[in-house]
């Protein structure tokens, strides 16, 4: 895989694409190097210090990522997920991704452990992410016209920047995402409570129910582009390698 490439869009413009890890490390390096160099005026000192710091941060990220990936699958052995399975949730596997899925009130609901944190919380190294689906927010059912203004207003209403971020809401084109801090003592009852809150939010805002197991022909192209899949790096890593979305398996 190339570290950095320059690609041309259909409209003739260009953009830089590359390996996400390399791009992240490059970004970390420059945000450290520039202030060090401006203050010290010593190029080699700033270069060496920035490289050492970047390597240190990369190692920490790698350790956190490795632990998170283990928890992602091991969580099925823990009480929180075994209880949810006893209450009708099924195990869903998509390549290395593993989560729970269930249809509630005509809506698909996904629950999974996401080590890429979005919710803030002391000593929490991952989130329980809940996805509750609704009909894709489009203008005149045109898959090329997302109702961005509506989604922006919903995100501002339910996830304003000045409130506590220990629980986060994010409205995407096809789902409401709820992020809560995961701790060993997090209960299945808390997950169910958050699912019910999410269902009520969607009802209050007249977002129509949507079952990803019954996708109509008008949304097939969206599905081919990765819509209705969990937004997890496992999925996109596979997509990049295989140039096709992996098969969904339900147990």
C-alpha positions in Angstrom: 0.0 0.0 0.0 1.4 3.4 -0.9 2.0 5.8 2.0 0.8 8.9 0.1 -0.8 9.3 -3.4 -2.3 12.1 -5.3 -5.5 11.2 -7.0 -7.7 12.9 -9.5 -11.4 13.3 -9.1 -14.0 13.0 -11.9 -14.4 16.8 -11.9 -10.7 17.3 -12.6 -9.6 18.4 -9.1 -6.9 16.5 -7.1 -6.7 15.3 -3.6 -4.1 13.5 -1.4 -4.9 10.0 -0.3 -2.7 7.7 1.8 -2.2 5.2 4.6 -4.2 6.5 7.6 -1.5 5.5 10.1 1.2 7.2 8.1 -0.9 10.3 7.6 -1.7 10.5 11.4 2.0 10.1 12.3 3.0 12.7 9.8 0.4 15.1 11.3 1.7 14.4 14.9 5.3 15.0 13.7 4.6 18.4 12.2 2.5 19.7 15.1 5.5 18.9 17.4 8.3 19.9 15.0 7.0 23.4 14.0 6.7 24.9 17.5 10.0 23.3 18.6 11.8 24.6 15.6 10.3 28.1 15.9 11.4 28.4 19.6 14.8 26.7 19.4 15.9 27.6 15.8 17.8 24.3 15.9 16.7 22.1 13.0 18.4 18.9 14.0 17.4 19.2 17.7 13.8 19.8 16.7 13.9 17.0 14.1 15.2 14.4 16.5 13.0 15.4 19.4 9.9 15.4 17.1 10.8 12.0 15.7 11.2 10.5 19.2 7.9 11.9 20.4 6.1 10.7 17.3 7.5 7.2 17.8 6.5 7.2 21.5 2.9 8.3 20.6 2.7 5.7 17.8 3.7 3.0 20.3 1.0 4.1 22.7 -1.6 4.1 19.9 -0.5 0.7 18.7 -0.8 -0.8 22.3 -4.2 0.8 22.8 -5.4 -0.3 19.3 -4.2 -3.9 20.0 -6.0 -4.1 23.4 -9.1 -2.6 21.9 -9.3 -5.1 19.1 -9.0 -8.0 21.6 -11.8 -6.4 23.8 -13.9 -6.0 20.6 -14.4 -9.8 20.3 -13.8 -10.8 23.9 -16.8 -8.7 25.0 -19.1 -11.5 23.9 -17.9 -13.5 26.8 -18.9 -10.8 29.3 -22.2 -10.5 31.1 -23.3 -7.3 29.3 -23.4 -9.0 25.9 -24.6 -12.5 27.1 -27.6 -10.8 28.7 -28.4 -8.9 25.5 -28.2 -12.1 23.5 -30.7 -13.7 25.9 -33.0 -10.8 25.2 -33.2 -11.4 21.4 -30.0 -9.8 20.1 -28.1 -11.9 17.5 -24.4 -11.9 16.9 -23.4 -10.2 13.7 -20.0 -10.9 12.0 -18.6 -8.8 9.1 -15.0 -9.9 8.4 -13.3 -9.2 11.8 -16.1 -7.0 13.1 -18.4 -8.5 15.7 -21.4 -7.0 17.2 -25.0 -7.5 18.2 -28.1 -6.8 16.0 -31.8 -6.8 16.5 -34.9 -5.3 14.9 -36.9 -3.1 17.4 -40.2 -1.3 16.4 -39.2 -1.9 12.7 -35.8 -0.3 13.2 -32.4 -2.1 13.0 -30.4 -1.7 16.2 -26.7 -2.5 16.4 -24.6 -2.6 19.5 -20.8 -3.1 19.5 -17.6 -2.2 21.3 -15.7 0.6 19.6 -12.1 1.2 20.8 -11.9 4.4 18.8 -13.5 6.6 21.5 -15.9 9.3 20.9 -17.4 9.8 24.3 -15.2 11.3 27.0 -14.8 9.6 30.3 -12.3 9.0 33.0 -10.5 5.6 32.8 -12.7 4.5 29.9 -10.7 3.1 27.0 -13.5 2.4 24.7 -17.2 3.0 23.9 -20.3 1.0 23.6 -21.7 2.3 20.3 -25.4 1.9 19.6 -26.7 2.5 16.0 -30.4 2.9 15.5 -31.4 3.2 11.9 -33.9 5.5 10.1 -34.8 6.1 6.5 -31.9 7.8 4.8 -32.1 11.6 4.9 -32.2 12.6 1.3 -33.8 15.3 -0.9 -36.5 13.8 -3.1 -35.0 10.4 -2.5 -32.0 11.3 -4.6 -29.0 9.4 -3.2 -26.7 12.2 -4.4 -28.5 14.8 -2.3 -28.1 14.3 1.4 -30.2 16.5 3.7 -27.1 17.9 5.4 -28.9 20.9 6.9 -31.4 18.7 8.7 -28.6 16.5 10.1 -26.6 19.5 11.2 -29.6 20.9 13.1 -30.2 17.5 14.8 -26.6 17.1 15.8 -26.5 20.7 17.2 -29.7 20.0 19.2 -28.7 16.7 20.7 -24.9 17.0 20.9 -24.1 20.7 21.6 -20.5 21.6 22.1 -20.9 23.2 25.5 -22.4 20.2 27.3 -20.8 17.2 28.9 -19.4 14.7 26.4 -19.6 11.5 28.5 -22.4 10.5 26.3 -22.5 11.5 22.6 -25.1 11.6 19.9 -24.3 11.7 16.2 -26.9 11.8 13.4 -25.6 10.3 10.1 -27.4 9.9 6.8 -29.0 6.6 7.9 -28.7 6.2 11.7 -28.5 7.8 15.1 -25.2 6.8 16.8 -25.1 6.8 20.6 -21.7 6.6 22.3 -21.3 5.8 26.0 -18.3 5.0 28.0 -17.6 1.3 28.5 -16.5 0.0 31.9 -16.3 -3.6 33.2 -19.4 -2.8 35.4 -21.5 -1.3 32.5 -24.8 -3.2 32.5 -27.1 -4.5 29.8 -29.9 -2.6 31.4 -28.0 0.7 30.7 -27.7 -0.3 27.1 -31.4 -1.0 26.8 -32.2 2.3 28.5 -30.1 4.2 25.9 -31.7 2.3 23.1 -35.2 3.3 24.3 -34.0 6.9 24.6 -32.7 6.8 21.0 -36.0 5.3 19.8 -37.9 8.2 21.4 -35.6 10.8 19.9 -36.2 9.4 16.4 -40.0 9.4 17.0 -39.9 13.0 18.3 -38.2 14.1 15.1 -40.3 12.0 12.7 -37.4 10.0 11.4 -39.1 7.0 9.8 -38.1 3.4 10.8 -35.7 1.5 8.6 -34.8 -2.2 8.6 -31.5 -3.0 6.9 -32.7 -6.5 6.2 -35.4 -5.1 3.9 -33.6 -2.5 1.8 -35.6 -1.4 -1.2 -34.2 -1.0 -4.7 -33.9 2.8 -4.5 -31.2 2.4 -1.8 -29.2 -0.4 -3.3 -26.5 2.0 -4.6 -26.1 3.5 -1.1 -25.6 0.0 0.2 -22.9 -0.8 -2.4 -21.1 2.4 -1.2 -21.0 1.1 2.4 -24.2 2.7 3.8 -26.0 0.6 6.4 -22.7 -1.1 7.5 -21.0 -0.5 10.9 -18.5 2.4 10.6 -15.6 0.4 11.9 -12.0 0.3 10.6 -12.3 -3.5 10.2 -14.9 -3.0 7.5 -13.0 -0.4 5.6 -9.6 -2.3 5.8 -11.3 -5.2 4.1 -13.0 -2.9 1.6 -9.6 -1.4 0.6 -8.0 -4.8 0.2 -10.8 -6.7 -1.5 -12.5 -3.7 -3.3 -15.8 -5.1 -2.2 -17.8 -5.0 1.1 -17.5 -8.2 3.2 -20.5 -10.5 3.7 -22.7 -10.0 6.8 -23.1 -13.2 8.9 -25.9 -13.5 11.5 -25.7 -16.2 14.3 
